[in-house]
Protein backbone atom coordinates (compact mmCIF):
# COMPACT_ATOMS: atom_id res chain seq x y z
CA UNK A 1 0.00 0.00 0.00
CA UNK A 2 1.39 3.45 -0.88
CA UNK A 3 2.10 6.26 1.51
CA UNK A 4 -0.57 8.26 -0.27
CA UNK A 5 -3.14 5.81 1.07
CA UNK A 6 -1.79 6.25 4.59
CA UNK A 7 -1.94 10.04 4.28
CA UNK A 8 -5.47 9.90 2.84
CA UNK A 9 -6.68 7.68 5.66
CA UNK A 10 -5.03 9.90 8.22
CA UNK A 11 -6.61 13.00 6.71
CA UNK A 12 -10.02 11.34 6.75
CA UNK A 13 -9.70 10.50 10.42
CA UNK A 14 -8.87 14.04 11.40
CA UNK A 15 -10.53 17.40 11.10
CA UNK A 16 -10.11 19.49 7.97
CA UNK A 17 -7.73 21.74 9.85
CA UNK A 18 -5.40 18.93 10.70
CA UNK A 19 -1.88 18.95 9.45
CA UNK A 20 -0.31 16.27 7.27
CA UNK A 21 0.97 13.53 9.56
CA UNK A 22 4.66 13.74 10.33
CA UNK A 23 7.07 11.27 8.77
CA UNK A 24 7.72 8.34 11.11
CA UNK A 25 11.44 8.94 10.60
CA UNK A 26 11.18 12.36 12.26
CA UNK A 27 10.59 10.90 15.72
CA UNK A 28 13.40 11.03 18.23
CA UNK A 29 15.39 14.00 16.94
CA UNK A 30 16.39 16.94 19.09
CA UNK A 31 15.68 20.52 17.99
CA UNK A 32 19.11 21.88 18.85
CA UNK A 33 19.96 23.65 15.58
CA UNK A 34 19.62 27.42 15.92
CA UNK A 35 18.97 30.04 13.26
CA UNK A 36 22.67 30.87 12.98
CA UNK A 37 23.48 27.20 12.41
CA UNK A 38 20.97 26.80 9.57
CA UNK A 39 21.95 30.13 7.97
CA UNK A 40 25.60 29.12 7.81
CA UNK A 41 24.80 25.55 6.76
CA UNK A 42 22.83 27.02 3.86
CA UNK A 43 25.84 28.74 2.35
CA UNK A 44 28.72 26.96 4.06
CA UNK A 45 27.70 23.55 2.80
CA UNK A 46 28.05 24.69 -0.78
CA UNK A 47 31.43 26.34 -0.26
CA UNK A 48 33.54 23.23 -0.39
CA UNK A 49 35.62 21.15 -2.74
CA UNK A 50 33.50 22.12 -5.74
CA UNK A 51 34.75 25.70 -5.49
CA UNK A 52 38.03 25.42 -3.62
CA UNK A 53 39.46 22.52 -5.60
CA UNK A 54 37.18 21.92 -8.59
CA UNK A 55 37.39 25.53 -9.83
CA UNK A 56 41.09 25.11 -10.61
CA UNK A 57 40.64 22.41 -13.24
CA UNK A 58 37.50 24.08 -14.63
CA UNK A 59 39.27 27.42 -15.05
CA UNK A 60 42.05 25.60 -16.87
CA UNK A 61 39.54 23.96 -19.25
CA UNK A 62 36.88 26.65 -19.70
CA UNK A 63 38.69 29.89 -18.93
CA UNK A 64 36.91 33.04 -17.64
CA UNK A 65 33.58 31.80 -19.06
CA UNK A 66 33.43 29.58 -15.98
CA UNK A 67 31.90 32.58 -14.18
CA UNK A 68 28.95 32.46 -16.61
CA UNK A 69 28.51 28.75 -15.93
CA UNK A 70 28.47 29.41 -12.17
CA UNK A 71 25.89 32.16 -12.61
CA UNK A 72 23.52 30.13 -14.81
CA UNK A 73 23.74 27.03 -12.62
CA UNK A 74 23.37 29.21 -9.52
CA UNK A 75 20.02 30.55 -10.72
CA UNK A 76 18.63 27.05 -11.23
CA UNK A 77 20.10 25.89 -7.91
CA UNK A 78 18.25 28.75 -6.25
CA UNK A 79 14.98 27.62 -7.86
CA UNK A 80 15.50 24.12 -6.46
CA UNK A 81 16.20 25.39 -2.94
CA UNK A 82 13.28 27.81 -3.14
CA UNK A 83 10.96 24.93 -4.08
CA UNK A 84 12.36 22.79 -1.27
CA UNK A 85 11.97 25.70 1.16
CA UNK A 86 8.28 25.93 0.30
CA UNK A 87 7.86 22.22 0.95
CA UNK A 88 9.72 22.57 4.26
CA UNK A 89 7.34 25.29 5.44
CA UNK A 90 4.42 23.11 4.40
CA UNK A 91 5.78 20.28 6.57
CA UNK A 92 9.28 20.31 8.15
CA UNK A 93 10.94 16.89 8.07
CA UNK A 94 14.43 15.52 8.65
CA UNK A 95 13.61 13.12 5.82
CA UNK A 96 13.31 16.26 3.64
CA UNK A 97 12.66 15.56 -0.05
CA UNK A 98 12.49 11.79 0.58
CA UNK A 99 9.56 12.41 2.89
CA UNK A 100 7.93 14.73 0.32
CA UNK A 101 8.53 12.21 -2.46
CA UNK A 102 6.79 9.60 -0.32
CA UNK A 103 3.77 11.87 0.09
CA UNK A 104 3.49 13.18 -3.47
CA UNK A 105 5.07 10.44 -5.61
CA UNK A 106 4.48 7.32 -3.51
CA UNK A 107 6.92 4.86 -2.00
CA UNK A 108 8.71 4.16 -5.28
CA UNK A 109 9.45 7.86 -5.66
CA UNK A 110 10.81 8.04 -2.11
CA UNK A 111 12.91 4.93 -2.69
CA UNK A 112 14.53 6.36 -5.84
CA UNK A 113 15.01 9.80 -4.27
CA UNK A 114 16.67 8.41 -1.17
CA UNK A 115 19.07 6.00 -2.84
CA UNK A 116 20.11 8.46 -5.53
CA UNK A 117 20.82 11.01 -2.80
CA UNK A 118 22.83 8.38 -0.97
CA UNK A 119 24.76 7.79 -4.19
CA UNK A 120 25.40 11.52 -4.42
CA UNK A 121 26.73 12.01 -0.91
CA UNK A 122 28.61 8.75 -0.60
CA UNK A 123 30.54 9.55 -3.79
CA UNK A 124 30.85 13.19 -2.72
CA UNK A 125 32.40 11.88 0.48
CA UNK A 126 34.96 10.07 -1.66
CA UNK A 127 35.62 13.34 -3.52
CA UNK A 128 36.05 15.11 -0.19
CA UNK A 129 38.54 12.65 1.27
CA UNK A 130 40.38 12.71 -2.07
CA UNK A 131 40.53 16.50 -1.88
CA UNK A 132 41.75 16.34 1.72
CA UNK A 133 44.56 14.01 0.68
CA UNK A 134 45.50 16.30 -2.23
CA UNK A 135 45.49 19.38 0.01
CA UNK A 136 47.65 17.63 2.58
CA UNK A 137 50.18 16.67 -0.09
CA UNK A 138 50.72 20.38 -0.65
CA UNK A 139 53.00 20.33 2.40
CA UNK A 140 56.32 18.55 1.92
CA UNK A 141 55.97 16.93 5.34
CA UNK A 142 53.14 14.73 3.99
CA UNK A 143 54.36 14.23 0.41
CA UNK A 144 55.72 10.74 1.06
CA UNK A 145 52.53 9.52 2.76
CA UNK A 146 50.30 7.61 0.28
CA UNK A 147 47.15 9.45 -0.76
CA UNK A 148 44.91 6.60 0.41
CA UNK A 149 46.35 6.70 3.96
CA UNK A 150 45.56 10.40 4.29
CA UNK A 151 42.06 9.81 2.91
CA UNK A 152 41.38 7.06 5.45
CA UNK A 153 42.64 9.19 8.35
CA UNK A 154 40.38 12.08 7.34
CA UNK A 155 37.34 9.79 7.16
CA UNK A 156 38.04 8.39 10.63
CA UNK A 157 38.31 11.86 12.20
CA UNK A 158 35.11 13.22 10.63
CA UNK A 159 33.17 10.06 11.51
CA UNK A 160 34.13 10.42 15.16
CA UNK A 161 33.03 14.06 15.22
CA UNK A 162 29.73 13.41 13.45
CA UNK A 163 28.58 10.80 15.94
CA UNK A 164 28.71 13.09 18.98
CA UNK A 165 25.47 15.15 18.64
CA UNK A 166 23.61 17.41 16.25
CA UNK A 167 24.44 20.40 18.42
CA UNK A 168 28.15 19.74 18.04
CA UNK A 169 27.62 19.23 14.30
CA UNK A 170 25.81 22.57 14.10
CA UNK A 171 28.53 24.38 16.00
CA UNK A 172 31.30 22.85 13.89
CA UNK A 173 29.51 23.68 10.65
CA UNK A 174 28.86 27.21 11.89
CA UNK A 175 32.53 27.87 12.58
CA UNK A 176 33.71 25.94 9.51
CA UNK A 177 31.40 28.13 7.44
CA UNK A 178 32.58 31.29 9.16
CA UNK A 179 36.16 30.35 8.31
CA UNK A 180 35.29 29.60 4.68
CA UNK A 181 33.26 32.77 4.17
CA UNK A 182 35.82 34.94 5.95
CA UNK A 183 38.59 33.44 3.84
CA UNK A 184 36.75 34.06 0.59
CA UNK A 185 36.02 37.63 1.63
CA UNK A 186 39.68 38.06 2.60
CA UNK A 187 40.82 36.64 -0.73
CA UNK A 188 38.48 38.97 -2.61
CA UNK A 189 39.91 41.97 -0.76
CA UNK A 190 43.42 40.79 -1.64
CA UNK A 191 42.41 40.26 -5.27
CA UNK A 192 40.83 43.72 -5.50
CA UNK A 193 43.96 45.22 -3.92
CA UNK A 194 46.18 43.44 -6.46
CA UNK A 195 44.01 44.76 -9.29
CA UNK A 196 43.87 48.30 -7.93
CA UNK A 197 47.62 48.53 -7.35
CA UNK A 198 48.53 46.58 -10.51
CA UNK A 199 50.77 44.36 -8.39
CA UNK A 200 52.32 41.66 -10.53
CA UNK A 201 51.02 38.13 -10.02
CA UNK A 202 53.22 35.37 -11.36
CA UNK A 203 55.27 37.86 -13.39
CA UNK A 204 52.38 39.63 -15.15
CA UNK A 205 50.11 42.56 -14.41
CA UNK A 206 46.53 41.60 -13.42
CA UNK A 207 43.50 43.08 -15.12
CA UNK A 208 41.36 42.67 -18.23
CA UNK A 209 44.53 42.22 -20.27
CA UNK A 210 45.02 38.83 -18.61
CA UNK A 211 41.76 37.73 -20.27
CA UNK A 212 42.09 39.52 -23.61
CA UNK A 213 45.68 38.42 -24.18
CA UNK A 214 44.96 34.78 -23.39
CA UNK A 215 42.09 33.93 -25.71
CA UNK A 216 39.31 36.09 -24.27
CA UNK A 217 36.31 34.95 -22.25
CA UNK A 218 35.99 31.72 -24.26
CA UNK A 219 39.64 30.78 -24.91
CA UNK A 220 38.76 27.21 -25.93
CA UNK A 221 35.31 27.86 -27.40
CA UNK A 222 31.87 27.07 -26.01
CA UNK A 223 32.17 23.29 -25.69
CA UNK A 224 34.48 23.26 -22.62
CA UNK A 225 32.01 25.58 -20.86
CA UNK A 226 29.20 23.18 -21.68
CA UNK A 227 31.25 20.23 -20.43
CA UNK A 228 31.95 21.79 -17.02
CA UNK A 229 28.25 22.39 -16.31
CA UNK A 230 27.70 19.12 -14.48
CA UNK A 231 30.78 19.86 -12.37
CA UNK A 232 29.37 23.28 -11.52
CA UNK A 233 26.08 21.65 -10.51
CA UNK A 234 28.17 19.48 -8.17
CA UNK A 235 29.64 22.64 -6.62
CA UNK A 236 26.14 23.68 -5.50
CA UNK A 237 25.18 20.19 -4.37
CA UNK A 238 24.98 20.89 -0.63
CA UNK A 239 22.43 23.70 -0.85
CA UNK A 240 19.59 21.24 -0.21
CA UNK A 241 21.00 20.64 3.28
CA UNK A 242 18.68 23.44 4.42
CA UNK A 243 15.74 21.07 3.98
CA UNK A 244 17.34 18.32 6.07
CA UNK A 245 18.51 20.68 8.81
CA UNK A 246 15.02 22.22 9.11
CA UNK A 247 13.82 19.03 10.78
CA UNK A 248 16.10 19.69 13.75
CA UNK A 249 15.42 23.36 14.32
CA UNK A 250 12.70 24.70 16.61
CA UNK A 251 11.40 27.48 14.33
CA UNK A 252 11.71 26.39 10.68
CA UNK A 253 9.03 28.88 9.57
CA UNK A 254 11.34 31.74 10.60
CA UNK A 255 14.72 30.24 9.84
CA UNK A 256 14.23 28.63 6.42
CA UNK A 257 12.91 31.62 4.39
CA UNK A 258 15.74 33.82 5.61
CA UNK A 259 18.36 31.18 4.81
CA UNK A 260 16.94 30.39 1.36
CA UNK A 261 16.49 34.01 0.28
CA UNK A 262 20.09 34.83 1.17
CA UNK A 263 21.47 32.09 -1.09
CA UNK A 264 21.13 33.94 -4.39
CA UNK A 265 23.23 36.99 -3.55
CA UNK A 266 25.77 34.85 -1.72
CA UNK A 267 26.14 32.64 -4.78
CA UNK A 268 26.68 35.72 -6.94
CA UNK A 269 29.23 37.17 -4.56
CA UNK A 270 31.25 34.14 -3.52
CA UNK A 271 31.12 31.93 -6.61
CA UNK A 272 30.82 34.30 -9.55
CA UNK A 273 32.80 37.07 -7.86
CA UNK A 274 35.71 34.87 -6.85
CA UNK A 275 35.93 33.19 -10.29
CA UNK A 276 35.96 36.60 -12.02
CA UNK A 277 38.79 37.71 -9.73
CA UNK A 278 40.75 34.52 -10.38
CA UNK A 279 40.38 35.07 -14.14
CA UNK A 280 41.61 38.67 -13.84
CA UNK A 281 44.65 37.70 -11.78
CA UNK A 282 46.07 34.77 -13.79
CA UNK A 283 45.42 33.08 -17.15
CA UNK A 284 43.28 29.95 -16.96
CA UNK A 285 46.18 27.86 -18.24
CA UNK A 286 48.10 28.52 -15.01
CA UNK A 287 45.46 26.87 -12.82
CA UNK A 288 45.33 23.10 -12.43
CA UNK A 289 42.99 20.41 -11.16
CA UNK A 290 45.35 19.20 -8.44
CA UNK A 291 45.73 22.53 -6.60
CA UNK A 292 43.25 25.05 -5.26
CA UNK A 293 43.18 28.13 -7.54
CA UNK A 294 43.30 30.33 -4.44
CA UNK A 295 46.50 28.64 -3.33
CA UNK A 296 47.90 29.12 -6.83
CA UNK A 297 47.31 32.88 -6.73
CA UNK A 298 48.60 33.44 -3.22
CA UNK A 299 51.71 31.37 -3.89
CA UNK A 300 52.42 33.49 -6.99
CA UNK A 301 52.50 36.82 -5.14
CA UNK A 302 55.69 35.95 -3.32
CA UNK A 303 54.28 35.21 0.13
CA UNK A 304 54.68 31.42 0.57
CA UNK A 305 52.99 31.46 3.97
CA UNK A 306 49.85 32.86 2.37
CA UNK A 307 49.52 29.72 0.28
CA UNK A 308 50.00 27.58 3.39
CA UNK A 309 47.25 29.44 5.24
CA UNK A 310 44.82 29.17 2.32
CA UNK A 311 45.61 25.50 1.93
CA UNK A 312 44.75 24.95 5.57
CA UNK A 313 41.44 26.74 5.06
CA UNK A 314 40.45 24.71 2.00
CA UNK A 315 41.42 21.59 3.91
CA UNK A 316 38.92 22.69 6.55
CA UNK A 317 36.32 23.25 3.82
CA UNK A 318 36.70 19.70 2.55
CA UNK A 319 36.38 18.34 6.10
CA UNK A 320 33.22 20.45 6.50
CA UNK A 321 31.71 19.07 3.29
CA UNK A 322 32.43 15.50 4.38
CA UNK A 323 30.88 16.24 7.77
CA UNK A 324 27.73 17.59 6.08
CA UNK A 325 27.48 14.54 3.85
CA UNK A 326 27.54 12.13 6.77
CA UNK A 327 24.97 14.26 8.59
CA UNK A 328 22.46 14.41 5.72
CA UNK A 329 22.68 10.77 4.61
CA UNK A 330 22.22 9.61 8.19
CA UNK A 331 18.87 11.44 8.37
CA UNK A 332 17.72 10.47 4.88
CA UNK A 333 18.51 6.79 5.40
CA UNK A 334 16.67 6.77 8.72
CA UNK A 335 13.55 8.17 7.04
CA UNK A 336 13.81 5.43 4.42
CA UNK A 337 14.45 2.69 6.97
CA UNK A 338 11.34 3.67 8.93
CA UNK A 339 9.34 3.16 5.72
CA UNK A 340 11.06 -0.15 4.98
CA UNK A 341 13.12 0.91 1.94
CA UNK A 342 16.55 0.96 3.62
CA UNK A 343 18.31 -1.57 5.88
CA UNK A 344 16.80 -1.71 9.37
CA UNK A 345 20.07 -0.84 11.13
CA UNK A 346 20.13 2.59 9.41
CA UNK A 347 17.14 3.57 11.57
CA UNK A 348 19.15 3.18 14.78
CA UNK A 349 19.97 6.22 16.88
CA UNK A 350 22.47 6.62 19.70
CA UNK A 351 21.90 8.29 23.06
CA UNK A 352 22.77 11.65 21.54
CA UNK A 353 19.86 11.29 19.07
CA UNK A 354 22.23 10.79 16.13
CA UNK A 355 21.18 8.21 13.47
CA UNK A 356 24.50 6.41 13.53
CA UNK A 357 23.39 3.44 11.38
CA UNK A 358 23.02 5.51 8.22
CA UNK A 359 26.22 7.41 8.91
CA UNK A 360 28.18 4.17 9.20
CA UNK A 361 26.72 2.91 5.91
CA UNK A 362 27.90 6.06 4.13
CA UNK A 363 31.32 5.65 5.68
CA UNK A 364 31.48 2.09 4.38
CA UNK A 365 31.08 3.38 0.81
CA UNK A 366 33.70 6.07 1.49
CA UNK A 367 36.11 3.31 2.48
CA UNK A 368 35.69 2.01 -1.08
CA UNK A 369 36.82 5.47 -2.11
CA UNK A 370 39.98 4.95 -0.11
CA UNK A 371 40.60 1.98 -2.38
CA UNK A 372 39.98 4.20 -5.41
CA UNK A 373 42.63 6.57 -4.10
CA UNK A 374 44.98 3.60 -3.87
CA UNK A 375 44.29 2.31 -7.39
CA UNK A 376 43.93 5.54 -9.43
CA UNK A 377 44.98 8.49 -7.25
CA UNK A 378 45.32 10.85 -10.23
CA UNK A 379 41.75 10.26 -11.52
CA UNK A 380 39.87 9.58 -8.28
CA UNK A 381 38.45 13.10 -7.87
CA UNK A 382 37.06 13.48 -11.41
CA UNK A 383 35.59 9.97 -11.46
CA UNK A 384 33.58 10.34 -8.27
CA UNK A 385 32.63 13.94 -9.12
CA UNK A 386 30.83 12.76 -12.25
CA UNK A 387 29.08 9.89 -10.44
CA UNK A 388 28.03 12.32 -7.69
CA UNK A 389 26.58 14.57 -10.40
CA UNK A 390 24.22 11.74 -11.41
CA UNK A 391 22.97 11.61 -7.83
CA UNK A 392 22.50 15.33 -7.29
CA UNK A 393 20.84 15.97 -10.68
CA UNK A 394 18.32 13.18 -10.07
CA UNK A 395 17.69 14.50 -6.53
CA UNK A 396 17.02 18.02 -7.76
CA UNK A 397 14.74 16.74 -10.53
CA UNK A 398 12.73 14.79 -7.95
CA UNK A 399 12.44 17.89 -5.73
CA UNK A 400 11.00 19.87 -8.65
CA UNK A 401 8.61 17.05 -9.60
CA UNK A 402 7.43 16.88 -5.98
CA UNK A 403 6.82 20.61 -6.04
CA UNK A 404 4.81 20.34 -9.26
CA UNK A 405 2.53 17.72 -7.66
CA UNK A 406 2.33 19.79 -4.46
CA UNK A 407 1.19 22.89 -6.38
CA UNK A 408 -1.33 20.84 -8.34
CA UNK A 409 -2.81 19.45 -5.11
CA UNK A 410 -2.88 22.95 -3.64
CA UNK A 411 -4.95 24.11 -6.64
CA UNK A 412 -7.29 21.18 -6.01
CA UNK A 413 -7.70 22.34 -2.40
CA UNK A 414 -6.07 19.24 -0.90
CA UNK A 415 -3.13 21.07 0.71
CA UNK A 416 -2.33 24.68 1.62
CA UNK A 417 0.65 26.49 0.10
CA UNK A 418 2.64 28.67 2.51
CA UNK A 419 3.19 32.36 1.72
CA UNK A 420 6.85 31.58 0.98
CA UNK A 421 6.61 30.28 -2.59
CA UNK A 422 8.59 29.39 -5.68
CA UNK A 423 7.56 31.97 -8.32
CA UNK A 424 6.41 31.12 -11.84
CA UNK A 425 5.08 27.60 -11.24
CA UNK A 426 4.83 25.39 -13.28
CA UNK A 427 7.14 27.07 -15.83
CA UNK A 428 9.98 27.43 -13.31
CA UNK A 429 9.94 23.73 -12.37
CA UNK A 430 9.72 22.49 -15.96
CA UNK A 431 12.52 24.81 -17.14
CA UNK A 432 14.73 23.70 -14.26
CA UNK A 433 14.09 20.02 -14.96
CA UNK A 434 14.91 20.47 -18.65
CA UNK A 435 18.13 22.30 -17.78
CA UNK A 436 19.23 19.63 -15.31
CA UNK A 437 18.55 16.82 -17.78
CA UNK A 438 20.44 18.78 -20.44
CA UNK A 439 23.43 19.01 -18.09
CA UNK A 440 23.25 15.25 -17.73
CA UNK A 441 23.22 14.81 -21.49
CA UNK A 442 26.20 17.14 -21.87
CA UNK A 443 28.36 14.58 -20.10
CA UNK A 444 28.24 12.45 -23.28
CA UNK A 445 30.55 14.96 -24.97
CA UNK A 446 33.31 14.08 -22.51
CA UNK A 447 34.60 10.69 -23.75
CA UNK A 448 37.20 10.31 -21.00
CA UNK A 449 34.99 10.42 -17.88
CA UNK A 450 31.54 11.85 -18.65
CA UNK A 451 30.53 9.28 -21.27
CA UNK A 452 31.71 6.42 -19.10
CA UNK A 453 29.68 7.86 -16.24
CA UNK A 454 26.50 7.98 -18.35
CA UNK A 455 27.08 4.36 -19.29
CA UNK A 456 26.63 3.60 -15.59
CA UNK A 457 23.00 4.84 -15.73
CA UNK A 458 21.57 1.50 -16.99
CA UNK A 459 23.54 -0.31 -14.28
CA UNK A 460 22.28 2.05 -11.57
CA UNK A 461 18.72 1.70 -12.90
CA UNK A 462 19.00 -2.09 -12.84
CA UNK A 463 20.29 -1.99 -9.25
CA UNK A 464 17.41 0.29 -8.21
CA UNK A 465 14.85 -2.04 -9.82
CA UNK A 466 16.42 -5.12 -8.22
CA UNK A 467 16.57 -3.36 -4.87
CA UNK A 468 12.91 -2.34 -5.08
CA UNK A 469 11.83 -5.92 -5.65
CA UNK A 470 13.91 -6.79 -2.60
CA UNK A 471 12.22 -4.27 -0.27
CA UNK A 472 8.71 -3.82 -1.67
CA UNK A 473 7.11 -6.38 0.65
CA UNK A 474 8.67 -4.74 3.69
CA UNK A 475 7.58 -1.31 2.43
CA UNK A 476 4.03 -2.55 1.90
CA UNK A 477 3.92 -4.19 5.34
CA UNK A 478 5.17 -0.99 6.99
CA UNK A 479 2.57 1.12 5.18
CA UNK A 480 -0.21 -1.30 6.16
CA UNK A 481 0.91 -1.13 9.78
CA UNK A 482 0.83 2.69 9.73
CA UNK A 483 -2.60 2.62 8.12
CA UNK A 484 -4.01 0.29 10.79
CA UNK A 485 -2.65 2.54 13.56
CA UNK A 486 -4.09 5.68 11.97
CA UNK A 487 -7.55 4.20 11.47
CA UNK A 488 -7.97 2.71 14.96
LINBELZI-V250320 format. One line per field, one symbol per residue. burial: b if it has 9 or more other ideal C-beta (glycine too) atoms within 8 Angstrom, else e. Layout:
burial = ???
This chain:
burial = eebebbbebbbeeeeeeeebeebebbeebeebbebebbbbbbbbbbbbbbbbbbbbbbbbbbbbbbbbbbbbbbbbbbbbbbbbbbbbbbbbbbbbbbbbbbbbbbbebbbbbbbbbbbbbbbbbbbbbbbbbbbbbbbeebeebebbebbbebbebbbebbbbbbbbbbbbbbebbbbbbebbeebbebbbbbbeebeebeeeebeeebbeebebebbbeeebbbbbbbbbbbbbbbbbbbbbbbbbbeebeebbbbbbebbbebbbebbbbbbbbbbbbbebebbbbebbbbbbbbbbbeeeebbbbbbebbbbbbbbbbbbbbbbbbbbbbbbbbbbbbeeebbebeeebbbbbbbbbbbebbbbbbbbbbeebeebbbbbbbbbbbbbbbbbbbbbbbbbbbbebbeeeeeebbebebeebeebbbebbebbbebbebbebbeebbbebbebeeebeeebeebbeebeebbbbbbbebbeebee
